[in-house]
Amino acid sequence: LYYEKQQQGRSYKMKTKSGALKSALKKNTMLIAFVIIVLMFEILTQGVLLVPQNVTNLIQQNSYVLILAIGMLLCIITGGNIDLGVGSYVAFVGAVTAKMCIIGSISPWFAMLVGLLVGIAIGAVNGFFIAYKEVPAFIATLASMLIFRGLTLVLLAGRTLAPYPETYQAISTGFLPDFLPLGGMKFSAVIIGALICPFLVWSQLRSRRQMIRFGAEVPSAASFTVKLVLSCVAIVFFCFWLGRYEGIPSVLILLAILFLIYQFFTTKTVMGRQLYALGGNEKAAKLSGIDTKRIKFLAFTNMGLLAAVAGIVFSGRLNAATPKAGTGFEMDAIASCYIGGASATGGVGTVGGAIIGALIMGVLNNGMSILGINVDWQQAIKGVVLLIAVLFDISSKNKQK
């Protein structure tokens, strides 16, 4: 009897460990896929992909997609709704700021503020028609895409406006000032990375204590410690790698701030939980007292705001406002969310997942460009990746049923 109990105990422990491993792999599937894709292109490009200068270029070139993906995620969570007009909003906001900065010689900061207000107004109009007039999001945002693409052409009179003032460009192409340059290495980047680690440790320990206090299941102390140590090492090494070129790009700070704000909003606030409840079951959310129309309205208003931020970042990097700016951006943002684990029916998705999805898209673009793959083939390959991600989502749901 004693022997049988021992065997049962060992079997239970093995099943528990196996279940925990499967759960961890499932949660980090996209992160593992991202690492595999990076390693694959690093080998295929013979080490060019992860050269410090190219890593910096990857961040700056894909910053607008990362910003749009965060906003698009919130729209998708509401019930699989998408905003087809974000590329046109990017172009229109760039045209507005260019008219003010380049033609009107107005302060870049004031022009950026006006650009953000324009984005909020566009998003609010979309949100009003979608939430309160019950116009399908596909139709409302398709109309917005056509309207603001046309208005961009009218505002720019079909021509390109350039260049922007240096202050305007610095947001997307600048770097944090280096206060400790030694032999061409920007050691201030390493110091910033080291300073991030104590904050990360404190926040993770605090979160773990709260979960234990409320009786939630938490990973073992050993796995938690290993994950924390690896995260800190990765952050410091990443900052060190950036320091080998020009240091930390200013747009990376902007992305970090947006990530922290929206991560907190979606995981720690009442409205964030209401957003997921709306996407999970709109009728049940209404019956539970959630103002679903207001949540949907705010999601699309927020999309307009982030599209304006992306418009400022993109036009600053391009150093010009062009009528064709933003073409295809909506597809990249939508694909990033679905690749990152968002559900096509809503109610599922994380900010971190959307970021990883956008990075996968960025690495695919950059890696294939380095390899000299034709743009047409690049589009086809990205389409296949998107289809695989959606099929994975559907198969996962079928298994849960």
Helices and strands as residue ranges (DSSP letters): H 2-27, H 29-44, H 52-77, H 86-98, I 99-103, H 108-127, I 128-132, H 137-156, H 166-173, E 181-182, E 185-186, H 187-213, H 221-243, H 250-268, H 270-280, H 282-287, H 292-318, H 329-339, H 351-370, H 375-400
